[in-house]
Amino acid sequence: MAQNDSGEKGGSAAMKSEHSPFSPLNEYNISINYELGMHCTGFDFSYCCVLPPYNSIQSQVIKTPSSKKRWPELLEAAEDDHSVLEDGKNRYKLAYGHLDNTYSEGNKLKYWNVPYDVNGDGKYGPNENVANAYFTHLYVYKDLKGTNPKGTSKDSEKLRVGLEIPVPKDNGPAGAAAPSPMNGGFLHYTGEEGTIVYTKSPVLDNVPIVLTNPGIWDALGLPLTPFNDRKSKDLLSIVESDIQPYQQAWVRMVDAKSGEPVIDGKSGKPVSFVGTNPIDIPNCANCHSNETANGKKYKLYKTERAFWKGLGASDWIANLKATSLSILEMHDDRHGTDFTKNYQGSSRDTANRLGHDPVLCQKCHADNVIGVLNSKTHKGKDGKDHVIPPLTQAIHTVHQTNVPMPDEHGRTASCQGCHPAHRQDGNMDGYPITADGKNAYANGDNRDAKGGCYVGRDVHSNPAKDKDGVGTPEHLNAVGEWLKTNVSQIGTGDGGKGLWCTNCHNQLSRELYQRDNLENAFKQTGETLRNKSLDEIAKAIGVSKKELEEKYMDPKVVPDAKGHDTPGKSGILLTWARERLVPDIAVIALKGNGPLVTKDEDGDINVKILSANPAVDPKSLKLPEGATGALAVPYEAATHGRDYWISPGAPHCADCHAAPFVEGQGGVAFPINQPGKYSLMRYTKGHAGLACQTCHESIHGLYPVTSDTDWTTYKQPTQYNPNGSHGPLTCAACHFTNDKGVPLVANKKEHVWKGKSILEDFDSAVQWMHASAPDLGGKIPE
């Protein structure tokens, strides 16, 4: 049992107080969130892989005050051991895991047990499997803090994930450097630098990838599956209703030496919290295991399905196996690959049906989401080499063009038709795509689907949000007001259903991002279009107001005679169009008509970055020796992945919300985000250094979620909020407050919003709290 400074067991046991809606429930709060908005993966990698398993737990630890006029404290790690949390003289650890999900490989996942010739020598050696093949483009030199003792980019000095640093079974890809096992692990503190690995781009070696921001406790890249522990059941017996998409992560505080639970001084219970870690399976099989995708032309799926059914597989598993053959056969036919050339359809072999190593999409396609910045090339019909398009562009373009699935409002249903949409209760009623790949809401509204990774879950699609958590107005800008009135209609008295995917994931987000040159992001000082009228925004990006509304803010399918969405006319397809605007990444040095480049020891080309803020005036920058000028260049000049899955290509709170209810600017995680530009929410810190996700949860599952889709997230805020609110976290989760819900530490003279003391008004206090956040690009505030 842990002891506090006074020698008492547990936390401050003598500090127990009466439960009140105006004081913290707990002595310690441990937040639990995830690092991406939508986690989806396969679980059988014996054929191919679009996305590998990769879930993280991220936490912050707040010690609440012992009396009304004291401040909460954000706890950090011991300098000598980043797995140890220090609270005064007390040393604790943060154990973690998932309820009834303690392992992956075996009867829930085929990943480590699938051979892959990682080093390309034609043989299978130790650790040569898909799990070790997937992240070989990522490397470090010494540790996960970006340390590069020799200041080199020489390939022979790199320690590559999966090669020099093999990935242990049931661990994340950083498992050998910072243990991240599915079971029996402890969270690690990311420190002042964050968790950093490197990758290589077409024009720059040692591109830093910040996997987790500074000041966060995390378990990185866990190979989580949506299946609870299955005891002795065989993988072939899995059925679709077994999917549990909202896995319940837990984090517990234990004594660093004894491992005994720490007892909370206020609640009298062990310090332990449960939070969401979502993971789901995409719906490819609904089309690719039948004639909907294959028609009469492609037939290998039938052979594969029959083989596995003959071995007793469930229909769902047999369909998933068949789907892999369908996708690979179609790819061969359309793109000239030979993935199915050695397919052993008549064989009884269950381990290697393709007759070669599995097809890993990112070995050819760039994909910024996992840090693959280089694509391979292919011969075009013109005989020339062409760079293979990014994976997300390739997949979205072909599906959105050919199978747009508009609902009666014209909004594409292919978002939720393809992406995961399973529910925690396993019920398939009201699913957005039928078992044979048809649009279930062709004559209805996509938003009526019964739940999923976003729809029927997130605050933006929760009609009950104002009755079940949110305590303040939305504070919207002109874009947000238009969407509330014309699309969402939640809170307008019109029976609104919320936003749809394409109201956020669209080209407007990129247009706004390109034109930002912020001084303070929370106060929105500097240059921006975000506080302008729709007329001004339309004029600035060169379209009419009508086109802004219909093509950029609420894009619809524009069907041709075949029912396909129409490139050049569809605002949805504009997001993936080759010709569209790609925001700038940085200012680089020029020499003559091209970039100033150097070569490293291996002959790799490296450009010279002069500013990570691409909006600065190039003339204001000091040029290095040999440079003749400077120029801002777009993301596609630095990565074949273009701007997909990083700040320019993803939506921002600031797209719709007025300051200060916006993200901070980037900087720490360049090139994922940049100074002078809005960061993604998941890389932003707000009030007192708290991650935005600590109080709001993560994108697609923002508090308050609906009560019947994702029970884990629905219950999560009640562990912190004394008033039982379903989120976001209230001030009383960490502070003693007055009857208005405002912290008593607020000062009448200093804590003023728009001339009014925040002590008198909760909404004013919330606005002040967001506006006063330190805008440090993700750094830990002093």
N, C-alpha and C positions, 0 to 999 in steps of 0.2 A: 504494500500500500504506500502511495506517495505521501510525503510530508510537506507542509508549507513552511514558511520562514519561522513561524512560532512553534513548530514541532507538531502541530496538529495533523492527523491523518487526512489525506485528501486535499481539497482546496481549502479556502477560508471557511472552515466548517462553522466557526462562531458567527459568521456573517449572514446566516440564514435570515430571510425576511419574509413578511407576508406577501403572498401573491397579489399583485396589483397590475392593472392595465398600464400603469405609469412607471414601472420599474422592470429591469431585465429579469427574465425567467431563470437565466443561467449565469454561473460565474464565468464559464467559458463558452463561447460560440465557435463552432467549426463549420464554416461554409463548405458546401460540396457542389461543384458544377463540372461541366465538361467543356471541351475546347472547340468544338465545332457545332454547327446548327443541326446537321443531319448526318448521322453515322449510318452507312449502309455497306454491307459486304456480303460476299459469298461465304460458304464454309467448306466447299469441296473444291480444292485447287488442283485436282488431278487432270483437268482439261485446260482451263484458262482462268484468268483473274483480271477483273476490271479495277477493283479496289481491295486491298488487303485488310485484315482486321487491324484496327488501331483506335482504341478508346483510351482516354486519359481521365484521371481524377485530379481536379484542381481544388485547392482549399486555401483559406486564410483562417487564422486563429485570433479571435478577439477576446481579451480578458476584460470583462465588464467592471465598472467601478464599484467600490465598496460603500460609497456614500453619495449623496445627491450632488455634491459640488466637485466630484472627481471625474476624471476623463477616462474613457476606455483606452485600452492599449492593444496595439497590433503586435503580436508576438513573432519573433524571428528565431533563427537557428543559432546554435553555438558555433563559434568561429572554428573550433577544432573538429566539428562533426556536423555536417548539414542534414543528418538524419535525426539530430537531437534538437528539441525545442527547449528554449530557456525561458523560465519565468522566475526572475530573481535568482535565488540559489537552487531552485528546483529544475531538474532536467527530466524532460518527458520525451516520449516518441509517439508518433501518430501511426498506429496500425490501421490497415485498410483491407477491404475486400468487397465481395458482393454476396448478398444473401442467396444461399443455395446456388451459387455459381462459382465454384472453387477451382475449376480446371477447364481447359478447352480442348486440347489435342486428344483424339481418340474417337469417342462416339458422338462428339459435337463438332469436331473440326478435323479436316484433312489438310494439313499445312506443313508441319515438320516431318510428317511421315510420307510426304510426296517427294521422291528424288528429283534433283535438278543439278545439272552440271554447272555449278556456280563459277568455277575458274576456267571452264571451257577446254579442259584437257582431254575430254572424251571419256572420262572415268568418273565414278561416284566415290568421293572420299568422305571422310568424317565431316559432318555438318553441311553436307551438300544436299540441300533441300529447298523447297520453295520459300520457306520462312527466311532462309539466309540469302536467297537470291534477290529478294524484292527490294532491299534497301542498300544495295552495294554502291549506289551513286552518292550516298551520304558518307561523310568521313569526319574524323577529328585528327588532331595531332598529338594531344595529350589528354584532354579531358573534355567535359561537356560545357565548359565555360568559354570556349573559343580560344583557349591558350595555344599559341603557336611559337614555341621557344626559339626556333631558328628563323622565324619570319619568312618561311618558304612556301612555295606552292608546288614543290617537286613531288611527283606522283609517288615515288618510292618512300617518301616520308609520311604519307597519308595512312591512317588506320581506318580502313573501310568497314562499315557495318556489314556483317555477314561473311566477311573474309578474314581480315586480321582481328576483327571483333565479332566472333560468332554470336548469334542470338540464341540464348538458352531456351529450351522448350517451355512453353507457357509463360514466356516473358515478352516484354516490349522490346523494340529494336535497340534501345539503349541499355538493355538489361545487364550487359557485362560491365558497363561503366557505372551506372546508377541502378542498382537492382530494382526491377519493376515486375515481380512475379504476380501471377493471378492470385496466389494465395501465400500468406505468411510474410508479406512485405511491410515496409514502412515508407511513408511519404518522405520525399527529399525536398529540401528548400533550395530554390533556384538562385538565391543570393542577389548580389548587386548586378550581375550580368545577365541572368536568365539562363535558360538551357539552350545551348547553341551547338549546332552541327554545321558542316560546310557542304556545299555542292558546287558543281561547275556549270557555268553558262557558256553559250557559244562565244562570248567575248570577254569573259572574266572568270578567273579561278578564285577559289576561296570565297564564294558567295555565302554569307552567313544566313542560316535559317534559324530564326528564334522559335523554337518549339513551344516554349513557355516563357512568359514575361518574367522580369525580375520580381522578387518579393512574393512568390507563390510556392506553396507546398504542393508537390505533384507526384503522381505515379504515371509514367509516360508510356503511351502506345500499347496499352494492354490488349492482348488478343482475345477480346471479349466476344462471346457469341450470344445470340438472343435465346439460348436454351439453358434452362436450369439443369442442375446435375441430374444425370440420367441413370445412375446406378449401373445395372448390368444390361441395359437396353442397347440394341445395335443401332448404328447410325442409319441404316436403311429403313428403320421403323418410324423415323420422324415424320410427323404430319404437320400441315400448315398451322393448325390451331395450337401446336406446341410453342410457337413463337411468342416470346415475352419481350416486347421491344423496349420497355422502360425498366431496365435492370436497376436494382436497388443497391447502390454503392453505400458502404458504411465506413466511417472513420472514427476510431476510438483513441482516446488519450491514455497512454500507459506509462508507468514509471520506467525510465530509461535503463535502469539496472535490473529490477526485479521482473518487469513485464506485467506487474499487477495493475488493475484498473485504477485510474485516478477518480476519486469521488468529488463531484461538483459541490462546492460549498453552499450553493443556493438551493439547488434541486434535491440534494442528498442522493443523487443517482450517479452511476458511472458516466463520465464525460464521453458520450457516444451519439453520433448523428447519422441519419440516413438521407441520401440524396439520389438524384437521377443520373443514370449513365445510359443513354439510349443507344440501341443498336438494332438494326432491322435488316431484312432480306428484300432486295428489289423484286419487282414483279415480272421479270423477263419471261418466265415460263408461261404466263397467261397467253402470250402470243406465239412464242417460239417453240412451244411443245405441241403445236397443232397447225392447221392449215392457215390460220389467220396471218402468220408471218411467212410460212413456208410455201403456201399455195400447193400446186401440183409439181413444182419444179424441184424442190429440195426434199430429199427423202431419207437422209441418213438419220434424222431424228427418230424416225419410226423404228429403225433397226436398234438404236440405242435404248429407246424406251422399252421395247419388247425384251431386250436382254436383261435389263434390271428387273422388270416385272417377273421374269422367269426365275429370278433369284429371290423373289419374295419381297421386293421393295414396295414401299407405299406408293400410291399414285403420285404424290407430290414429289418424292425423291426421284422416281423414274422420270417425271416430267423435267426436273432440274437437270438430270443427266442428259436427257434428250435435247434440252435447250442449248447446252454447250456445243453439241454437234451442229445444231441448226445455225448458231451464230458463226461458227468457224467455217461451215460449208458456204454460207452466204458471203462471208468475207473473201474466201478463196475465189468465188465466182465473180465478184464485183471488183476485186482489187488485185487479182493475179497472185495471191499468196498460195502456199501449199500446205496449210495447216492440217488438212485432212488427207494428205497424200498417202500416208502410211496407216490410216485408220484401220483398226483390226476388228471390223464388225463381226466377223465369223469366229473370232477367237473367244476362248473362255477366260481370258486374262481379265481380272478385275482391277489390276493396279495401274496398267498403262494402256489405255484403250486407243490413244492417238498414235502409239508407236514412236513417240519422241517426248521430249520434255514438255511440260505444260506451256501454253502461250501466255506470257505476261504482257499485257497491252503496253505498259510503259517502257518496255524494251525498244519499242519503235516510236510511240507517241509521247511527246512531251506532256507533262501533267504537273502543274505548279502545286497542286494539293499535296503531293508527296515529295516535292522538290526536284522532280525530273525536268530540267530546263532545256534539254537537248532532244530533238527529234532526229530520227534517221531520215534518209532520203529514199525516193523511189523514182523509177523511170516513168515519165509521162508519155502520153501518146505522141508528143512532139519529139521524143527521144532524149529530152533533157532531164536532168536530175531535179526533182522537186522535194521540198521539205514536207514531210508528213505532217498533217495538221494536228494541233493539240487534241488530246483524247476527248475532253469535254466538248470541244467544238465539233469533232467528228460524230460523236454519239448524239448530241442534241440536234445537230443540223439534219441528220438523216431521219431521226424519229419525228422531229417537229414538222419537217416538210411532208413526210409521207403519211404520218399517223397523228395529225394534230388534235383529233378528238374534241372538237368544240362543244361546249354545252349550249343551251338555248340562248345564252347571252353572248356567245362567240368567244368566250375565254377557253383557252386550251385546257383539256383535262389530262394531257399526256404528262404533266408534272406529277400529279399524284397517281396517274395510271402506271407510270414506270417506277417512280420512287416509292419507298416503303410506305405503307398505310395500315399496318396491323395495329391491333388494339390490345390492351392489357388483359381483357377478358377472353381473348381468343375467338370472339364471335366474328364471323365473316359477313353478317348481314350489313347491307348498306355499303359494301366495299366499292371503291370508285371504278374498278375495272372488273368485268366478269371473268369467269374461269376460262372462257374462250376468247379473251382479249377484246371484248367490246366495251364501248364507253357507257357505263351504267347511268350517266347523267346527261346523255345526249338530248333528252327532252326535259331536262331540269336544270338545276344549279349545282355546279361542282362543290360548292360550299356546304351542301346538304349531306355530303358523305359523313359517315358516322365516326370519323376520327382518323388520325394518322400522325405522321411526323410533324405536321403543322396544322392542317385543317381540323377544326373541332378540338383544338388543344391550346394553342398559344393565345396570349392576351389579345392579339390583333384579330383573332377569329372567335373570341369569347363574348357572346352577347351579355353575359352576366358579370362582366368584369367590374362594373361600377357598383354592383351589389355585393361583391364577393372578394374585395381586396383593394382595388385602386381607390385612393382617398383624395386625389387631386385631379384637376382637369388635364386634358391631353397636351395643351400648350403646342399647338400646331402652327406651321408656317403655311404659305399659300398652297403649296403642293399637298400638304397634309389636310388642309381644310377642304380642298377640292375632292380628295379621295374619301374623306369622311362623309361629305354630302352626296357624292355621286356613286360611291362603291360600297364602302363599309356600312354606313348608316347606323352603326352602333351608337346609341346615345342621342340619336336625332328624333326618336319617336316613330321611326319608320320600320321597325322590326328588322334591323340590320343583321347581316350575317358575317360581316368582317371583310378583310382584305383577301385577295387571291394572290397566288405566288407571283404572277407577272406584274402585280402592282408595285412590287419591290425589286424583283429581279428583272431589270430592264435597262435600256440604254440611257435613260435619263440620269441614273445614278452616276454613270461614267462622265456624262457631260458636265454635271455639277462638280464632280471631283476635279476634273481637268482645270476648272476655272477658280479653284480655291487657292489662295495664298494667305493663310491665316497667321495672325500674330498671337492671339489667344483664342483657342477653339471653343472653350466653354462660354466665353463672352462674345464670341464671333466677331472679334475685331480683325481688321485686315481686309483683304479682298475676297468677296464671295457673292454668288447669286442666290444663296439660300434664303436670304431675308428680303428678296425682291418679289414683285407681283408676277403672276403668270404671264402677263403681257411682256414684262421686262425679261423674264427667263426665255420665253419663246424667241424674242428678238435677238438675245445674246447668243443662242445656239443656232439661229438661222432657220427657224421654222415658224409656221403660223400658230396661233394659239390653238386652233382646232386640231392641227397635227400634233401639237404638244400633248393635248388631252387624249386623243384617240390612238396615237402611235407610240407615245413615250410614257404616259401615265397609266393608261388602261388599255394596253394593246390587245387586239382581237385577231382571231384567225381570219385570213382573207382567202377563202377557198377558190381553187381553180375548178375546171370542169371535172377533174378526177377526185375532187374533195381534198386535194393536197393544199397545204399552206403555201402562199406565194412569195418567194424571195423578191425583195425589192418593194413589195407592198405591205408585207406583214411587219408590224413593230416587234413582234415576238422574235422573228428570224433576224431582225436588225441586231439583236444582242449578239448573234453568232456570225454576222456577216463579215466577210473578209475586208470589205471596203470601209467599215464604220470607223469612227474615231477610236483610237487606242490612247489612253492618257499617257503623259510623259512619266518617265521613271527618274531621270536625273539629268544634270548638266555635265557633259563630258568635254574634254579638250579635243580640239581639232588640229590637224596638220594638213594644210592644203585643202583638198576637196573631200577628205575623209577623216576618220578619227585618228588621234595620236595614239599609237599602240606600242607596247613593249612585249617582249617575249620572255617567258620564264625558262627554267633549266630544261624543261621538256619541249620547248618550242611552242607552248600554248600562248595564244594572243590574249593580251590584257589591255583594256582601255583605261584611261585615266579619268576617274570621277572627280569633278570639282565641287559639286554641290548635290546633296541628297534631296534638296528641295528644288524640283524642276522649274518652279515658278519664279525663281530669282532672276534678276537681270544679268545675263551672261557678261555684260560689259563691266559689272561690278566685281567680277572675280579675278583674282591674280592668276595669270597663266603660268604653267610650268615651262621649263626650258624646252625649246623646240616646238611649242604650240603656237599656232597662228590665229586661234580663235576658240570660241566655246559655243556649244549648242545644246539645247534641251532635246533629248531623244525619247521616243515612246518605249513602252515595255517590250514591244515586239522586236526592238533592236537588241534587247538583252536576253530575252528568253523566247524560245519557240512556243512556250506555253502562253505567249501574249499576256493579257492581263487577267486571265481567268483564275479565280479562287484566291486572289489577294485583294488588298484594299480597293484599287480602282475598279475591279470587276465585281464587287459584292455590294449589297445595299448598306446604307448607313442610317442610323437613327436621325442624323442631321438632314437626310433627304426630306423628311416629313415633319420633324419636330423643330420647334423654335428653340433658340438658345435660352437657357443653359441646358436644356434637356437633349444634349448631343454628346458625341464622343469627344475625347481629347484628340490632339494631333499625334501623328506618329513620330518615329525617330529611332527608338530603341530597336525596333524589328525591321529596319530597312534591309532589303527592298520590299518586304511584305507591306510595310507602310512607310510614310515619309514625313519629315517635318514640313510644316506649312499646309499639310493635307489632313483631312479627317482620317483617323485610324479606324480599324474595325472595332466593334464593341468588345470582342474577346481579347483585344490587346490594350484596352483602355482602363486606366485607373481614375477614380473620381475622388469623392469625399475622403479625406484623411489617408489616401493611399489605398483605399478599398477598390478592388476590381469591380467594375460595373456589374459583373455577373454575380458577385457576392450578395448583392441586395436584390437583383432582378432575375437571377438565373440566366441560362444561356439561350441564345437565339433559337427560335422555333418552339421553345418551351418556356417563354417568359411568363413570370407571375402576373396575374393569377391565371392558371390554366383552367380549362373546363373540368368539371368534377367527375365525368364519367369516361374519359378516354385514357388519362394518365394519372392513376391514383397516387403514384409515388411523388410526382411533382406537386400534385394538389395538396398533399399532406405536409410536404417538406417545410413550408414557411411557418406552420404552427409550432414547430420545434423552437422557434426563435421569438415569434410575435406574442407578447403577453395578452393581447386582445383576441387571439385566435384567428387573426386575419390570414387569408391565403395568399398574401403577398402583394406587392414587394415587402421587404423587411421594413418595419417602422422604426422610428428613432428609439422607441422604448425597448427594442431588442438589445440595444447596447448602452442606452443612457437612462438615467432617471428623468422623467418628463413631468410637465404640468398637465392640467386637465385638457389642454389643447393638443397634447401630444408632442410639444416642443421641449427639447432638452433644457434642464434647469441651469446648465452651465452657460447658456446663452446670456449675453450681456446686453442690456437695453441700449447702451451707447454704441457699442461696436457692431452688434449683430442686427443690422438694419437693412431692409429690402424696400426699395422705392419709397424711402422716407418713413417707413413704418417698422416698429420693433417686431422682430419675428416671434417674440414671445407671445404675441397676441393672435397669431394666425399660422396654422399648420402649413397651408399652401405657400405662404411667404417664406417660412422656414425651409421648406423643401426646395424652393427656388434659390434661396441664398446658399443652401448647402451644395447644390449642383454648380452654381456660378463661382463659388469660392474654391473649387477643387484646384489643386496645383496641376498646371498643364505642362507636364514634363516628358511627354512622349513615351510614357510607360515606365519611367524610372521610379525608384522608391523615394518618396518625399522625405526630407529630413524632419 
